[in-house]
Amino acid sequence: MQSEVMFAGFGGQGILLSAKILAHAAMEQGFEVVWIPSYGPEMRGGTAYCMVVISDRPIGSPIIRNPTHLVAMNRPSLEKFAPVVKPGGVILINSSLITVGCGRTDVDEFIVPVNDIAIGLGSIRSANIVALSAFAARSKMVDNDILRECVKEEFSSKAKLIPLNMKAVDEGQKAALIKDK
């Protein structure tokens, strides 16, 4: 089994961090993992994307043209990467910033108002954790409890952020349970 997840959005949305946490959770479960970040020279506000490859056997190549899944945090990312996602994959769409669907019927289009949920929790900066948690719960790629521990570990040097991010994990998991309209 091998799955690839493309996280994509603007620089500053926590794209690389959420991908890193997913990779960490997969490693904790004993999977082989590759984490490949990419971002423009502008960083904050420019484009950023990250590929995470998770497998139960050695990974032959980290170069992936057609990922299994996509977490799209902005419209340019959805438009660029949704067409290349493999049929049967999950495409999470941040409906707070994206007002269109992916236009595909062969994938699990998963619409979540990620930014709105994060703002409701008290900080837009937790949007990436909401999206990560929702995606992980929907795709079932990693165990939710292990993901939760990896989020705690990631923020251990900034302990005051742990409660907010635990709420973000909870809200993301709840969003995964809600059926799309």
Beta strands, then each sheet from edge to edge (+ up, - down):
strand 1: 2-10
strand 2: 32-39
strand 3: 47-55
strand 4: 69-72
strand 5: 90-94
strand 6: 108-112
sheet 1: 2+ 3- 1+ 4+ 5+ 6+
end
